[in-house]
Amino acid sequence: MQSSDPGHLFQSTQQLLEDARRSNKRKAAERVGDPLTVGKVINFVIHGSTLYSAESGWLARQVDITVSN
């Protein structure tokens, strides 16, 4: 039986350091700006400055996408 779980595979120290660096970079990028957290988007339509999205879980969302400085 083969496993793709990184915990079951041999990794060099360099690979572990690279994974840690990527994880830290991803966490830092999550705090930049004002990100919108959504579920699995099935479809979306942009009309003017408004985004309408249909998401899994029977959720519809209307978002103003104008950018202010």
DRENPA-3360 file (N, C-alpha, C; in nm, 2 decimals, always signed):
BEGIN
1 = MQSSDPGH = +0.09/-0.12/+0.00/+0.00/+0.00/+0.00/+0.09/+0.12/+0.00 ~ +0.06/+0.21/-0.09/+0.14/+0.33/-0.10/+0.07/+0.45/-0.04 ~ +0.15/+0.54/+0.02/+0.09/+0.66/+0.08/+0.15/+0.78/+0.03 ~ +0.07/+0.89/+0.01/+0.12/+1.01/-0.04/+0.12/+1.11/+0.08 ~ +0.10/+1.07/+0.20/+0.11/+1.15/+0.32/+0.25/+1.19/+0.34 ~ +0.29/+1.32/+0.34/+0.43/+1.36/+0.36/+0.49/+1.31/+0.50 ~ +0.40/+1.28/+0.60/+0.45/+1.23/+0.72/+0.51/+1.09/+0.71 ~ +0.47/+1.02/+0.61/+0.51/+0.88/+0.59/+0.63/+0.87/+0.50;
9 = LFQSTQQL = +0.67/+0.98/+0.44/+0.78/+0.97/+0.34/+0.90/+1.04/+0.39 ~ +1.02/+1.00/+0.35/+1.15/+1.06/+0.39/+1.16/+1.20/+0.32 ~ +1.20/+1.30/+0.40/+1.22/+1.43/+0.35/+1.35/+1.48/+0.41 ~ +1.43/+1.55/+0.32/+1.55/+1.61/+0.37/+1.53/+1.73/+0.45 ~ +1.63/+1.77/+0.52/+1.62/+1.89/+0.60/+1.59/+2.01/+0.52 ~ +1.64/+2.02/+0.40/+1.62/+2.13/+0.30/+1.47/+2.13/+0.26 ~ +1.41/+2.01/+0.24/+1.27/+2.01/+0.20/+1.18/+2.05/+0.31 ~ +1.22/+2.01/+0.44/+1.14/+2.05/+0.55/+1.15/+2.20/+0.57;
17 = LEDARRSN = +1.26/+2.26/+0.56/+1.28/+2.41/+0.57/+1.20/+2.48/+0.46 ~ +1.20/+2.43/+0.34/+1.13/+2.49/+0.23/+0.98/+2.48/+0.25 ~ +0.93/+2.37/+0.30/+0.79/+2.36/+0.34/+0.75/+2.46/+0.45 ~ +0.83/+2.47/+0.55/+0.80/+2.57/+0.65/+0.80/+2.71/+0.60 ~ +0.90/+2.74/+0.51/+0.90/+2.88/+0.45/+0.77/+2.91/+0.37 ~ +0.73/+2.81/+0.29/+0.61/+2.83/+0.21/+0.49/+2.84/+0.30 ~ +0.48/+2.77/+0.41/+0.37/+2.78/+0.50/+0.36/+2.91/+0.56 ~ +0.48/+2.96/+0.61/+0.48/+3.10/+0.67/+0.44/+3.21/+0.57;
25 = KRKAAERV = +0.49/+3.19/+0.44/+0.46/+3.29/+0.34/+0.31/+3.29/+0.31 ~ +0.25/+3.17/+0.31/+0.10/+3.16/+0.28/+0.02/+3.22/+0.39 ~ +0.06/+3.20/+0.52/-0.01/+3.26/+0.63/+0.00/+3.41/+0.63 ~ +0.12/+3.46/+0.59/+0.14/+3.61/+0.59/+0.05/+3.67/+0.48 ~ +0.04/+3.60/+0.37/-0.04/+3.65/+0.25/-0.19/+3.66/+0.28 ~ -0.23/+3.57/+0.38/-0.37/+3.57/+0.41/-0.41/+3.70/+0.49 ~ -0.32/+3.77/+0.55/-0.35/+3.89/+0.62/-0.33/+4.01/+0.54 ~ -0.30/+4.00/+0.42/-0.28/+4.12/+0.33/-0.41/+4.16/+0.27;
33 = GDPLTVGK = -0.44/+4.29/+0.28/-0.57/+4.34/+0.22/-0.69/+4.30/+0.30 ~ -0.80/+4.28/+0.23/-0.93/+4.24/+0.29/-0.98/+4.12/+0.21 ~ -0.93/+4.00/+0.23/-0.97/+3.89/+0.15/-1.11/+3.85/+0.18 ~ -1.17/+3.79/+0.08/-1.31/+3.74/+0.09/-1.30/+3.59/+0.10 ~ -1.36/+3.53/+0.21/-1.36/+3.39/+0.23/-1.49/+3.33/+0.17 ~ -1.47/+3.24/+0.08/-1.59/+3.18/+0.01/-1.58/+3.03/+0.01 ~ -1.69/+2.97/-0.01/-1.69/+2.82/-0.02/-1.65/+2.78/-0.16 ~ -1.70/+2.67/-0.21/-1.67/+2.62/-0.34/-1.76/+2.70/-0.44;
41 = VINFVIHG = -1.70/+2.78/-0.52/-1.78/+2.86/-0.61/-1.82/+2.78/-0.73 ~ -1.95/+2.77/-0.76/-2.01/+2.70/-0.87/-2.02/+2.78/-0.99 ~ -2.06/+2.91/-0.97/-2.07/+3.00/-1.09/-2.07/+3.14/-1.03 ~ -2.03/+3.24/-1.11/-2.03/+3.38/-1.07/-2.06/+3.47/-1.19 ~ -2.12/+3.58/-1.17/-2.15/+3.68/-1.27/-2.10/+3.82/-1.21 ~ -2.04/+3.90/-1.30/-2.00/+4.03/-1.26/-2.09/+4.13/-1.34 ~ -2.16/+4.21/-1.27/-2.25/+4.31/-1.33/-2.21/+4.45/-1.27 ~ -2.14/+4.53/-1.35/-2.09/+4.66/-1.30/-1.99/+4.64/-1.20;
49 = STLYSAES = -2.01/+4.69/-1.08/-1.92/+4.67/-0.97/-1.97/+4.57/-0.86 ~ -2.06/+4.49/-0.90/-2.11/+4.39/-0.81/-2.09/+4.25/-0.87 ~ -2.04/+4.16/-0.78/-2.02/+4.02/-0.81/-2.13/+3.94/-0.74 ~ -2.19/+3.85/-0.82/-2.29/+3.76/-0.77/-2.23/+3.62/-0.78 ~ -2.23/+3.54/-0.67/-2.17/+3.41/-0.68/-2.27/+3.31/-0.63 ~ -2.27/+3.19/-0.69/-2.34/+3.07/-0.65/-2.24/+2.98/-0.59 ~ -2.26/+2.94/-0.46/-2.16/+2.86/-0.40/-2.23/+2.73/-0.35 ~ -2.14/+2.63/-0.32/-2.19/+2.50/-0.27/-2.26/+2.53/-0.14;
57 = GWLARQVD = -2.35/+2.44/-0.10/-2.43/+2.46/+0.02/-2.55/+2.55/+0.00 ~ -2.59/+2.56/-0.12/-2.71/+2.64/-0.15/-2.69/+2.79/-0.10 ~ -2.58/+2.85/-0.13/-2.55/+2.98/-0.08/-2.53/+3.07/-0.20 ~ -2.60/+3.19/-0.21/-2.58/+3.29/-0.31/-2.53/+3.41/-0.24 ~ -2.43/+3.48/-0.30/-2.37/+3.59/-0.24/-2.36/+3.71/-0.33 ~ -2.38/+3.83/-0.28/-2.37/+3.95/-0.36/-2.25/+4.04/-0.29 ~ -2.15/+4.07/-0.37/-2.04/+4.14/-0.32/-2.00/+4.26/-0.40 ~ -1.98/+4.37/-0.33/-1.94/+4.50/-0.40/-1.79/+4.48/-0.42;
65 = ITVSN = -1.74/+4.49/-0.55/-1.60/+4.47/-0.57/-1.52/+4.60/-0.61 ~ -1.58/+4.71/-0.57/-1.50/+4.83/-0.59/-1.39/+4.84/-0.50 ~ -1.28/+4.90/-0.55/-1.15/+4.92/-0.47/-1.14/+5.06/-0.43 ~ -1.12/+5.08/-0.30/-1.09/+5.22/-0.25/-0.95/+5.23/-0.20 ~ -0.89/+5.34/-0.22/-0.75/+5.36/-0.17/-0.75/+5.44/-0.04;
% end
